[in-house]
Amino acid sequence: MTTVDLVNVSNYILKNVTLHVPSGSIHVVIGPNGAGKTTLLKVIAGLTWYRGSVRFNGESVDKLPPWRRKIGYLPQTTALFPHMTVLENVVFGLRNAGLSFNDSVIIAKHYLELLGIYELRNRYPLTLSGGEQRKVALARALAIRPRILLLDEPFTGIHYDYRVQIANTIRKINKDEGLTVIIVTHDLDEALEIGSNFTILMNGEIMYSGNLKGLLKAINKYLHYINVFECTIKEYLIDAGLARVNCHGLELIVPIEYEELRSYNRVLVTIPADRVILYQTEKCYPRINCVRGKVTRVESWSNNLKLVKVVTDKINVNVITNYEVLTSDVVVKLPIKNLKVYIID
Amino acid sequence: MRAGISSVLRVLVALILIILLWYAIYYVNPFPLFPQPHNVLYALIDLVLNYDFLSQLAVSLYRVLVGFSLGIILGLGIGLAVLLSRLLRDIVYPIIAFIAVTPSFAFIPLLMLWVGLNDFLPITVVTICTGFPLAYALISSSKSINPDIIDVALTLGANRRVLVFKVILPLALTHIASMLKLEAGHSWRLVFVTEYLAVSNGLGYLMMKAYSMIRVDEIIALIVILGALALALQLIVEKVETLIMSRWGMLRRDIWG
């Protein structure tokens, strides 16, 4: 049970970051590439220099080197020790803490079993798949019973099954032991799936910090590569696994999971801006999830891509496309398979 | 197995081609200082069956192996000491870098005067010329390790000693191994040159003798033997490297295969 506070932290990327992470929360930091997300984690772990103060439970840890901070850190590259077996990787931190080999192995076994990879214990990391490597790295970080768990893009680039297992393990440990977890990601869907508190970080500055409700406005304001709509459910189309929702007057058909078929009212519907389809015509066929609007702005995005802001009479939609935009009257289509639904209440 | 046979076959074909070319050159332009391949073969057999040659070979082999081993110990010792102490790094690192990049033959005259013309001369030369480049490689390879690995080791409570011995040293091995392979061949070169210049025994001395008696066949036979010995040492080092790397799953496929 540890609260984390950053007070006026600045360095080569971060600008006066002040952040409060409540004890036992799963705090997700969202932001585009280069926003300083990884640097934020390194500051908390003491792996890079900074001005300002980092506090655990209100106590400054600025003078503590990384090996005294008791942090579980899972970098994006997993950084397993390639010359050690899976078991040796997990035991490493325990042995450094002064535990005997036999005790370390007992603890390591517990965490490897928790993640379902105990049978891999004698393999070397480079002989494992990406998802398995991620699990080993998580077991290694958890085994030292850290005060805080720092995860850098823990779900990126791995198979769905592994994502679910890793997410469930993180949730379980968070719930059972009250472990404070800080996750950084650029993927909103991952963030919404697991997070309880959210921070938006852009260009080293915190744009928003708080719960799910305020996140929506902040995303629309800052993260132009994601569209978020607040909607109310009108009707369940159970046999099709779909629901009809109303987003500020616009009717959308969205996919819905079986176990979510209860009488929820309000939901968030998200779609990445590069998954929205832009037609420079006036017709829209078939008419499902299609809406007419006007282009208000065209900005350049990375690599020849353009960020197009479309205003309809009901909602605003951001589109990332590589086509030249020639007309101001356009049609945007939100494909059902690219929409994701998150329940608010 | 198939690949093994075909590669042996390829070497044989290359060998036969070289020998044929050799005979051809001889018959086109006979020249007293250009022996025929079978003369070289006779000289080779003569040498190998000679007790004197074998004792000289043993002397050279002893110098190479002792010098090379001491060089590895010296290199690892200096390298680890520098990695463990920040102060040492600031002071010693430039000196190591300087010695490592200086052409190793340049040290021979100096050591001839300091060590004297005795058995220790070739050993000292090999030790120094293996040790310093090895220390240099060890220190610089620590910089090419994925920084995330160092970061994670730190968060897992590793102090400097644990970091150096359990993480940096094993990972640097992969870099060091390729350098050691070169050094293995190089130490034969150094021993040979030192013996040739300064000491009155060993293979270098035999070469000197063959030269003064204008035994070209014997000179070529000695070249063949030296090449084979250097190659053998290199292969042994490579074998050890492959053994470690394949255990860790780090072995890359030969891209030319």
Interface residues (C-beta under 8 A of the other chain):
Chain A: K42 A45 L47 P65 P66 W67 R69 I71 G72 Y73 P75 Q76 T77 A79 F81 P82 H83 F92 G93 N96 A97 Y124 P125 L126 T127 A137 R140 A141 I144
Chain B: N146 D148 I149 D151 V152 A153 L154 T155 L156 G157 A158 N159 V162 K166 V167 P170 L171 L173 R247 W248 G249 M250
